[in-house]
Amino acid sequence: MNNLESMKNIQRLQAKVDEFVSDQSLPDLIDPPSMTDGLYNPRDPAEYGKGQVNGKKTGTAPTQKAKSKIEVQLMKGSNVEMRPITWLIDQWLPMGKLTLLAGAGGTGKTTLALGIAAAITSGGTFPSGQKYLGRSNVLIWSSEDDPEDILMPRLAAMGADLERIYILKSVREDGDDRTFNAATDLDSLKTVVDSIGGVVLILLDPIIGLVKGNSDKANDVREGLDPLVEFSQNQRCAIIGISHFSKGGQGKDPAERVLGSQAFTALPRMVWGTIIDKDTGDRVLVRLKTNLSARDGGFLYSVEQTQYNGIDTSIVTWKGPIEGSSHQIISNAEAVDFDGENGSELGDCAQWLKSYLEDVGGSQEKKVIADLARANGYGNSSLYRAKDALKLVAKVEGFASSRRSIWMLSINSKNSNIPNNSHNSRALNHWDSGNYGQTGGNLTCKADADHFDWGIVL
């Protein structure tokens, strides 16, 4: 092969190399850029030249999303401004907190709540006879009762100042009306409440209607109620959410009878319960759970039919205080008659249960009692009816896996084992010692409440 042929072969080889290179995008021939190799593997195609290779656009490296900055916020205890609980109703209805009102069907829960609203708007009275000195505003959301034939007639019949009652009808979004959603609409509600001014109470009936998920799941309930708890705290207003007792809960701890997840009673700082006294037909209001005040004592009330401007409606009438623990009061109200005579399965079971508890010192774990009852030929139905007939007190001890239910013979509440821890709480009790709504929304206090004893908290 002469030199001429060698040169031609070299030229042909060079042409093939040029053809191969011209068909390839330069970035495709280089390893993808990395975070650690920026010097030898630059991301910017312009660093290769002008951003093009042989007239073809080069590839660009994908952009990386910056991570959000998360910081834990701390507050020194010495920087916390301590303040006492502010009471709208002394020891019963705290401001800035969520209160749950639950009870059996037919106890007049809505009428009871409306009676409180009527007193707040008009300077009426609460169960104890204390007079509310202010004239404040109330906001009501109800998905069960219409304002025209239920809510307004009841409020008017109980003397409410209807100019101070505001009904949350719906939410308008992009020109269309829809139902209120606590998860998304609280900012808009805050704007409305601020524009009204002097709103000290919000009624939500039923509160379960504001839980968009499964009301039996704690996470769904918390997702629905957490915004309400925060709203109440920020607005410094009281919120009463109305709920129901589950069916077949007689004999259980009262707080465990609330319908739905236990989160319904865990999140509120105050839980009220209502029940019907089987002997008298009166209704009973008690505090089922609270870590803000004592739990003993309650009030008797009745729901009576009346007319307002020719419209049939109902009102609540308070009949005075009742003594005892919430367990005792409810147990006594629900108890069936029992004359102590033998001859029936109920009578025999009740006699056996009473004798057994007396022999073991007055109390025993429910599971132990149930096992012994079965061994003696008594079924669960007879056992629970006997418990009610004897007016036994049920309480819960322990937490989680160590949680257990205890049944005990009824004793005088004054002799019960209740810690005597004094707690000095400023009671801004507007029923007899304060005023709200007449001083630009500022609460005023004339006197501190007496010390009171803490009750046993569930």
C-alpha atoms as one frame of an Amber mdcrd trajectory, in Angstrom:
protein
   0.000   0.000   0.000   1.494   3.375  -1.053   1.278   6.624   0.809  -1.608
   7.888  -1.329  -3.821   4.922  -0.445  -2.932   5.254   3.233  -4.006   8.905
   3.220  -7.329   8.001   1.577  -8.018   5.336   4.251  -7.292   7.833   6.985
  -9.661  10.369   5.406 -12.456   7.762   5.137 -11.990   6.808   8.811 -12.046
  10.450   9.877 -15.268  11.010   7.937 -16.957   8.131   9.780 -15.819   9.526
  13.130 -17.161  12.980  12.223 -20.483  11.454  11.140 -20.801   9.566  14.437
 -20.018  12.579  16.595 -22.371  14.893  14.686 -25.337  12.583  15.442 -24.805
  12.594  19.220 -25.886  15.261  21.710 -22.874  16.104  23.793 -24.578  15.843
  27.215 -25.743  12.331  26.269 -22.098  11.297  26.016 -21.287  12.625  29.483
 -22.420  11.235  32.818 -25.396  13.058  34.346 -24.451  15.942  36.628 -24.168
  15.221  40.308 -24.199  17.323  43.463 -20.602  16.310  44.292 -18.969  16.516
  40.872 -19.778  20.054  39.801 -16.188  20.897  38.885 -15.631  18.071  36.410
 -19.212  17.557  35.332 -20.845  21.021  35.108 -24.678  21.311  34.975 -24.882
  24.354  32.708 -24.809  23.297  29.031 -23.282  26.710  28.230 -20.133  25.549
  29.975 -19.577  23.148  27.096 -19.608  25.997  24.660 -22.653  27.941  23.514
 -25.215  25.395  24.635 -25.344  23.646  21.238 -23.321  20.926  19.598 -23.336
  20.741  15.827 -26.543  22.788  15.628 -28.467  20.557  18.089 -29.731  21.706
  21.484 -28.105  20.061  24.427 -30.024  18.565  27.388 -30.532  20.431  30.661
 -30.143  19.042  34.143 -33.332  18.654  36.232 -33.862  21.245  38.952 -34.006
  20.043  42.577 -36.746  21.270  44.962 -35.383  22.991  48.020 -36.307  21.360
  51.326 -38.650  23.313  53.597 -37.061  24.692  56.732 -38.504  23.245  59.930
 -37.746  24.774  63.295 -39.031  23.725  66.720 -40.339  26.737  68.636 -39.818
  26.821  72.405 -41.142  29.089  75.112 -39.566  29.527  78.514 -41.858  28.854
  81.416 -40.774  32.153  82.932 -42.098  33.969  79.849 -45.593  32.434  80.064
 -48.190  34.896  81.328 -50.291  32.841  83.722 -54.017  33.506  84.000 -56.949
  31.863  85.781 -59.851  30.196  84.027 -62.494  32.688  82.916 -66.007  31.374
  83.515 -69.060  32.366  81.543 -71.067  30.225  83.973 -69.190  29.700  87.227
 -67.593  26.230  87.407 -69.708  25.024  84.471 -69.052  26.898  81.224 -65.439
  28.045  80.635 -64.556  30.783  78.179 -62.037  29.927  75.484 -62.799  26.203
  75.776 -64.914  23.573  74.040 -67.730  22.100  76.157 -69.597  18.948  75.114
 -73.261  18.439  76.034 -74.227  14.776  75.615 -77.205  12.785  76.777 -79.884
  10.246  76.082 -82.599  10.939  73.553 -85.554  12.915  74.860 -83.641  14.774
  77.563 -84.060  18.123  75.805 -80.394  18.855  75.157 -81.088  21.421  72.443
 -83.766  23.162  74.513 -81.391  23.252  77.491 -78.635  24.846  75.396 -81.082
  27.356  73.932 -82.190  28.243  77.458 -78.602  29.151  78.313 -78.359  31.187
  75.111 -81.591  33.018  75.952 -80.279  33.954  79.397 -77.007  35.270  77.973
 -78.753  37.511  75.447 -81.360  38.900  77.829 -79.867  38.874  81.307 -81.824
  35.813  82.382 -81.076  33.216  85.031 -79.113  29.990  85.140 -80.123  26.811
  87.057 -78.765  28.065  90.391 -80.916  31.185  90.140 -77.929  33.444  89.507
 -78.691  36.300  87.158 -76.571  37.071  84.112 -75.866  40.786  84.295 -74.676
  41.296  80.729 -76.360  41.375  77.339 -74.176  39.354  74.978 -74.407  37.806
  71.522 -74.788  34.122  70.620 -74.107  32.318  67.334 -75.936  29.057  66.521
 -75.206  26.377  63.912 -77.771  23.577  63.636 -78.080  20.941  60.937 -81.090
  19.249  62.567 -83.543  22.015  63.523 -84.941  24.819  61.374 -84.779  28.371
  62.730 -88.338  29.210  61.645 -90.340  26.556  63.508 -87.948  25.195  66.153
 -85.067  27.429  67.186 -86.616  30.902  67.141 -89.933  29.944  68.803 -88.072
  28.202  71.641 -85.687  31.112  72.134 -88.482  33.670  72.034 -90.599  31.673
  74.486 -87.646  31.656  76.904 -87.237  35.430  76.687 -84.218  35.661  74.397
 -83.269  38.965  72.800 -83.533  37.814  69.184 -81.482  40.811  68.042 -78.517
  39.118  69.718 -79.083  35.683  68.142 -77.195  34.892  64.928 -77.889  31.732
  62.898 -75.085  30.296  60.770 -77.123  29.318  57.702 -74.563  28.485  55.014
 -71.299  29.520  53.385 -71.247  31.259  50.001 -68.338  30.281  47.779 -67.973
  31.627  44.232 -71.649  32.600  44.227 -72.933  29.202  45.389 -74.167  28.283
  48.875 -72.836  25.223  50.689 -72.807  23.848  54.225 -70.396  25.140  56.848
 -67.110  23.218  57.076 -65.098  23.739  60.256 -61.940  22.491  58.554 -61.952
  25.254  55.918 -64.309  28.040  57.016 -63.091  29.152  60.442 -61.136  32.096
  59.041 -64.327  33.384  57.426 -66.246  32.694  60.628 -63.674  34.685  62.601
 -64.234  37.650  60.296 -67.994  37.469  60.873 -67.685  37.004  64.643 -65.288
  39.950  64.890 -67.657  42.132  62.878 -70.578  41.266  65.198 -68.606  41.811
  68.388 -69.531  40.584  71.852 -70.074  36.942  70.811 -69.475  34.944  73.999
 -71.190  31.656  73.079 -71.373  29.452  69.980 -73.776  26.472  69.855 -73.023
  23.577  67.473 -75.841  21.045  67.051 -74.850  18.288  66.516 -71.097  18.577
  66.820 -70.681  15.211  65.111 -71.945  16.903  61.934 -68.685  18.864  61.743
 -66.570  15.699  61.593 -66.170  14.904  57.913 -64.495  11.519  58.359 -65.428
   8.505  60.477 -66.796   9.658  63.832 -65.646   6.391  65.412 -61.995   7.044
  64.519 -60.008   9.226  66.898 -57.848  10.767  64.165 -60.884  11.852  62.129
 -62.598  13.297  65.196 -59.484  15.199  66.246 -59.078  16.543  62.720 -62.625
  17.891  62.915 -62.538  19.235  66.478 -58.985  20.567  66.798 -59.796  23.671
  64.692 -62.811  24.385  66.936 -60.700  24.083  70.079 -58.165  26.513  68.628
 -60.914  28.875  67.441 -62.507  28.981  70.886 -59.152  29.686  72.503 -58.211
  32.444  70.064 -61.629  34.133  70.184 -61.988  33.721  73.959 -65.556  32.516
  73.555 -67.330  29.447  74.899 -68.413  26.714  72.486 -71.076  24.123  73.352
 -71.211  21.111  71.046 -74.261  18.846  71.386 -73.981  15.065  71.066 -75.819
  11.883  72.094 -75.366   8.846  74.293 -74.914   5.556  72.467 -77.682   2.997
  72.893 -77.340   0.197  75.405 -74.804   2.031  77.538 -76.690   1.884  80.824
 -74.365   0.762  83.594 -71.214   1.992  81.860 -69.139   4.913  83.009 -71.199
   7.940  81.846 -68.336   9.562  79.917 -67.869   6.346  77.933 -71.480   6.458
  76.748 -70.938   9.447  74.467 -71.557   8.495  70.846 -68.496   8.027  68.628
 -64.791   7.976  69.362 -63.457   8.714  72.839 -61.821  11.771  71.270 -65.243
  13.459  71.592 -64.725  13.508  75.373 -60.918  13.800  75.350 -60.688  17.136
  73.512 -63.354  19.196  75.355 -62.276  20.582  78.733 -65.820  20.189  80.066
 -68.342  17.421  79.330 -71.952  17.703  80.487 -74.392  14.811  80.612 -78.189
  14.684  80.715 -80.445  11.843  81.793 -84.126  11.290  82.662 -85.048  10.241
  86.196 -87.201   7.145  85.702 -89.138   7.714  88.912 -90.011  11.409  88.630
 -89.659  12.124  84.911 -87.370  15.060  85.680 -84.208  15.602  83.678 -80.803
  15.785  85.332 -77.746  17.797  84.234 -74.314  16.757  85.570 -70.636  17.236
  84.747 -69.300  13.946  83.396 -65.715  15.073  82.920 -63.631  18.143  83.621
 -60.154  19.059  84.780 -61.163  22.663  85.478 -63.574  22.387  88.410 -65.278
  19.976  90.777 -67.464  17.282  89.244 -69.989  16.650  91.975 -73.485  18.096
  92.004 -75.919  18.879  89.248 -79.290  20.402  88.433 -82.809  19.115  87.943
 -84.823  20.519  85.064 -87.906  19.793  83.008 -88.858  20.422  79.397 -92.369
  21.824  79.152 -94.653  22.442  76.207 -95.962  25.948  75.608 -97.012  28.310
  72.824 -95.462  31.465  71.445 -97.627  33.568  69.133 -99.750  30.507  68.410
 -96.735  28.291  67.644 -96.322  25.103  69.683 -92.867  25.027  71.211 -90.953
  23.956  74.324 -89.011  25.625  77.124 -86.635  24.496  79.866 -87.595  25.036
  83.514 -84.901  24.701  86.177 -85.875  22.978  89.430 -82.837  23.498  91.609
 -79.574  21.769  92.503 -79.010  18.103  93.278 -76.182  16.665  95.380 -73.906
  13.697  94.794 -71.248  12.577  92.349 -72.100  12.387  88.664 -71.933   8.576
  88.891 -74.350   8.490  91.795 -76.779  10.980  90.313 -77.013   9.174  86.978
 -77.148   5.744  88.598 -79.975   6.835  90.879 -81.878   8.473  88.029 -81.693
   5.367  85.842 -82.312   2.816  88.593 -85.329   0.536  88.310 -87.591  -0.205
  91.264 -86.495  -3.121  93.424 -88.310  -4.152  96.583 -85.651  -6.625  97.705
 -87.973  -9.627  97.579 -86.825 -13.000  96.349 -88.707 -15.161  93.909 -87.587
 -13.636  90.588 -84.278 -13.881  88.756 -83.773 -10.134  89.146 -84.551 -10.247
  92.853 -82.311 -13.247  93.454 -79.462 -11.725  91.442 -79.758  -8.403  93.263
 -79.739 -10.124  96.660 -76.683 -12.161  95.680 -74.854  -9.104  94.285 -75.568
  -6.982  97.360 -74.441  -9.711  99.747 -71.291 -10.395  97.762 -70.226  -6.732
  97.668 -70.873  -6.369 101.393 -68.685  -9.421 102.024 -65.752  -8.039  99.983
 -65.803  -4.569 101.496 -68.269  -2.792  99.204 -66.500  -2.826  95.826 -65.100
  -5.211  93.246 -63.840  -5.257  89.667 -66.694  -5.697  87.179 -64.989  -8.596
  85.393 -64.676 -10.544  88.651 -68.338  -9.883  89.461 -69.469 -10.967  85.976
 -67.471 -14.210  86.176 -68.933 -15.046  89.586 -72.444 -14.146  88.410 -72.185
 -16.583  85.495 -70.886 -19.253  87.848 -73.998 -18.698  89.981 -76.324 -18.915
  86.975 -77.007 -15.196  86.389 -76.726 -13.756  82.877 -75.394 -10.328  81.943
 -78.884  -8.902  81.485 -79.958  -9.836  85.015 -76.626  -8.688  86.427 -76.858
  -5.207  84.906 -80.501  -4.836  85.919 -79.559  -5.845  89.448 -76.747  -3.283
  89.404 -79.239  -0.575  88.435 -81.780  -1.753  90.997 -79.171  -1.551  93.750
 -78.015   1.849  92.451 -74.406   0.724  92.385 -71.727   3.262  91.520 -69.427
   2.435  88.586 -66.043   4.041  88.111 -62.984   3.470  85.942 -59.470   3.058
  87.280 -56.144   2.923  85.453 -55.239   3.646  81.849 -54.705   1.684  78.622
 -54.047  -2.020  79.342 -54.490  -1.529  83.095 -57.887   0.162  82.677 -60.667
  -1.562  84.646 -64.214  -0.897  85.767 -65.148  -1.046  89.453 -68.656  -1.539
  90.865 -69.360  -0.353  94.393 -72.250   0.028  96.775 -73.634   3.567  96.921
 -72.339   5.752  99.741 -72.976   9.320 100.817 -71.017  11.636  98.549 -69.684
  13.566 101.548 -67.871  10.447 102.737 -66.445   9.524  99.349 -62.694   9.605
  98.864 -62.259  12.894  97.003 -58.945  14.774  97.220 -59.347  18.027  99.122
 -57.020  20.172  97.032 -57.815  23.863  97.205 -57.732  25.740  93.929 -57.957
  29.506  93.789 -59.752  30.295  90.562 -60.972  33.692  89.506 -64.616  33.171
  88.640 -65.749  35.735  86.129 -69.249  34.610  86.866 -71.534  36.932  84.985
 -74.574  35.478  86.642 -73.887  37.472  89.798 -70.458  39.088  89.718 -69.563
  40.395  86.291 -70.632  42.011  83.060 -69.837  41.311  79.444 -70.756  43.096
  76.276 -71.309  46.570  77.723 -67.634  47.530  78.038 -66.357  46.990  74.522
 -65.981  43.257  74.949 -63.894  43.416  78.133 -64.731  41.044  80.945 -64.931
  42.606  84.384 -64.767  40.848  87.707 -66.118  42.055  91.041 -65.077  39.164
  93.254 -63.065  35.976  93.281 -64.763  32.644  93.697 -64.432  30.700  96.915
 -61.974  27.862  97.017 -63.455  24.613  95.861 -62.499  20.953  96.001 -61.325
  19.091  92.928 -63.430  16.111  91.972 -62.165  12.823  90.659 -61.411  13.252
  86.957 -61.907  10.376  84.540
